[in-house]
């Protein structure tokens, strides 16, 4: 993909404005094992430990919280830097790129592990001591807000499914390191076997296809990205048209500010909650498409390069016809 611009719709972690790191297994190796906790409290069944706390009787909840604390603190006492982690942090420091930690661990264990293994903690460290916790997207949004960086310009680096799911839900890039799992990789924009590989990768910032456009040909994506598609506001299937255009890589959707989401449009736009009924269409598009297509620009207005069709099945043909006419004018 040499030759593509270092900007949307392509990406690379080296182009990010900020990095959100998981802690255990990514920066600090603490070798935590929660298997005894699963066995003791849940008969060996794996559950989301933090999420089930509120469902337990107070005495059991306190015992579980203490067990979690003990496991994390014991791991912190023997913490070591993950190979390559210090090199990645030096790379960020040399470029003044902000970073933070977003962890499900307690704050005390993170601080102790950092002290033991000599990793300097950044100004912002988000742990379970303050809700929400990942994979809730709010945990990542809070981190981005603290760094002063839009979510779309952030990259989450983690070694567990919660990191990837949270990043996807927050509209951020997701990078899986230190662990390969075929089912997990489908959530990630990029998977690297080791943190040491990330160091080398940051030094070679070749454009990458984002997760949401992985099914597209790069050259076709770049062409579609230049299109400003005007949504057919009167179409009862306007939502499907918007989603289809976004999935094909149209970089800008133009929506009239006078339009409200009608009942027929809501019925045809699968999955929308009733709260969107009667809301400005431009706001609905932001809310529904914004996180799924982080690079997509949604503008309020009337003017664009292509009036999108009323039928979502015709979107691809209309885009192809526009590009063919454009190419014909360039050749003539």
N, C-alpha and C positions, 0 to 999 in steps of 0.2 A: 504493500500500500504506500510505497514511497511516492512523494509528490503531492499528497493531500495536505490541505492546510491544517495547522495545529489548532483547530477550533471545532466547535460543533458543526456537523453532527458527529464528528469523530472525537475520540478522547484518549487520554493516557494519564496514568497516575501522576506523572511528572508535571502535567499541566494543571493539576488541581490547585485550588487556593488554600486548602486545608485538609489534614488527614486526621481521622478519628480511629484510634487504635483500641482494640481489645487489649486486655492486660495478660491474663494467664495464657501461656502457650504462644503468645505473639511477641510480647516484649520480655516478660519474665516467665521462666520455666519453674513452676511450683509443683508440678506433678500431682495435682489435686485428684482425689478419687472420692466420688460421692456414692460408690457402690454400697458401702456399709450403711449409709443413711437410707438409701432406697430399701435395703433389706430390713433394717430396723423398724422403719416407720410405715413402709408401703408394701411389705411382703415381696420385695425385689422388683416391683413395678417401677419403671422410670416415669417420673412426673415432672412438671415444671415446679420446682421446689418453692420458689418465691411466690408463685401465683396461688399455690394451695394453702399457704399459711393462714389466710383469713378464713378458710373453711374449717379449720381445726379447733378443737377445744383449747381453751387458754393454756392449760397445763401442758398439753401436747405441743402446742405452738411454741411455747417457751423452750421446751426440750429440743425441738427441731432447730430453733434459732441458735441455741447454744451449740448444738452439734455442728451446724454449718460454720459458726464462728471458729470452733476448735479445728475443724479440717482446714479452713483457710489460713488460720494463724500458724498451724503446724507446717503447712506448705510454705508460708512466707519465711519461716526461719531457715529454710534450706534453699531459698530461691537463687537462681542463676540467670544471667541474661540469656535469652534465646540467641543462638548463633546468628549473627547478621543484624540483630536488633540495634546494637550500638552504632553500627555503620549506617543504617537507615536514618537514625536520629541525627547523626553528624551530617548526613546529606541534607536533611531538612534544615538544620541549624545554619549551614553554610549558605543556604538560599533564603533564610528568614521566612520559611514557610511555617505557619502556625499549625500546631497539632495538639491533641488532647487525648485523654483516656476515657473510654466509656466501658464500664465493667459492671457485672452483676455481683461482684464481691463487695464485702464491707470495706469502708474507707481505711480502717485501721490495718487490715491485712495488706492492702495495696501499699500503704505508706511503709509498713514494715518490710515488705518484700523489696521495695525500691531501695530502702536503706541497706538491706543485706547484700543485694547484688549490684549496687552502685549505679542504678539508673536514675538520672535526675528527672523528677516529675515536672510536668508542665504546669503553668498557672491554673489550668482547669482540669479537674479530675472528677468524673461523674461516676458515682457508685450507687449501690442499692440503698444507701442511707437517705437519699433524696429521690422520691418518685417523680416521674415514671422510670421504670427500668426497661432495658431492651428485652425482648424485641419490640416493645411499644415504640412507635416512631417518635413520640414526644421526647424520648431520651436523646435521640439523635438531633432533633430540632433544637432542643435546649443547648446541646453542645455547639451546634452551628451558630446559634444566636450568640453564645458567649464568645466565640471566635470572631463574630462579625462577618460571617461568610454565608452566602445563599446556599441552601441545601444542595442545589444542583451542581455547585462547585466543590463539593466535598467528596472524599473517598473514604469508605469504611474498610479497614483492614482487620480481618478476624479469622479465627480458626474453627468456628462453630456455626451451626445452622442459624442460631438466634441472631448472629451478626449480619448474616446475609438477608434473612427475612426482614429484620429491622431496617436495613439499608434500603431494600426494595420499597418498603412501605413509606419510607421517608423521602423517596425520590433522590437517593444518593447512589453513587457508584459503589459496587461491592467487590472486594478483592479477598479471595480465600487463599490462605497460606498455611503451611505446616501440616496440612492434612488433605488427603485426596479421598473424596467420596463422590461417586458418580451421581448420586441423587442430589447431593449438595451443590455440585458444580453447575447444575442447571439454574441455580439462583444467582450465580456470580457473573460479573462482567469479565472477570479474569481469575484464573487459578494458577498458583505457583507452588511448587512442592515445598520450598523452604524460604525463610526470610532472607537468606543469603542470595537467593535468586532475585528477590525484589531489589537488592542493591544494584545488581547488574542491569536489571530491567529499567530502573530509573535513569540510568546513564544512556539508554538507547530509546528515546521517546518517539517511537514510530506510531503513527495513528492507528487506533483500534476501533473496531465496530462496537458501539454500545450494545448492551444486552437486548434492548427493545428493538434494535434494528438488525440483529444477527442473521435474520432470514433473508436480508436484502443483499443484492450485489453492491459493492462499495461505489462503483461508478454511477449506478442508477440512483443510489441514495444521494450522492452529491448533486446530481441533476435535480432530483425532486426537492431537495432541501432549499433550492433557490426560489421555489414557487410560493407565491402568496395566494392561497386558496380562499375564496369568499364562500362562506357557508350559505346554502339555500335556506334562509330563515323560515320560509313558509312550508318547507317539506315536512311531512309527518315523520320522516325517517332521518331528520337532520342529525340526531345523535350518532346513528350508524354511519352516516356520511363523514362526520367529524372523526370518528374512531378509525374508519377505513383510510382516510387521507393521512392521519397521523401515523398509522401503521406502515403506510407506504413511504414515509419519510418526508412528507410535505413539511417544510420548516416553519411556515407561518399560516395560521388560520385567522381570517378576518371575520368578525362577527358584528352585526349591527347592534348598536347600543339600545335601540328602541324595542328589541324583541324580548318577549318573555317566553319561558318554556310552557308550551301548551299541553293540554291533557293528552291529546293524541301523540304528541312527540314523547311525552313521558312514558306512555304505554309501550311505545316501540323501542325505547332506549332501555334495554334490558339491564336490570340490576339497580336502577336508581331508587333511592328512598323517596318517600312522599314529600320530604322536606324541600326537594328541588322544584316541586310544582309551582308555577307562577313566578319563579325567580328569573332575573335577567339571564338570557341565554349565554352571554359572555361569561358571567360568573359561574354558570353550570359547567361550561367548558373548562374553565380554570380548575374548578373543583374536581371534576371527573378525570380530566386528561393530564393535569399538571404533574402529579407525582409519577404517573405511568410513563409519560414522555417528558422527562425533565428539560430537555433541550428545546422542546416545542415552544414557539412564541404565539401567544393568543392576543390579538389586537382588537380593540373596539373601533369599528369604522365601516366603510362601504367599499373602498377601493382595493383592488388586488390584481393579480395577473391572470387568474383563472376563476371563473364562476363554476363552482363544483356542482355536479348534477344532483337531482333530487333522489335518485336511486343509488344506494351505496355500491351495487353491483357494477355500476358504470364508471366509478371513480377512476379506476386504473386506465380505462380506455381514454377518458377525457384528459388525463395527465399525459399519456403517451401521445395523443394527438397534438396537444399544446407543444410538447417538446419537439415533435417532428416539424411542426410549423416554424418553431424558433430556429431549429437547425437549418431548415430550408432558406429562411431569410438570411442567415449567416453565410450560406454558400452562394447566394445569388449576388 
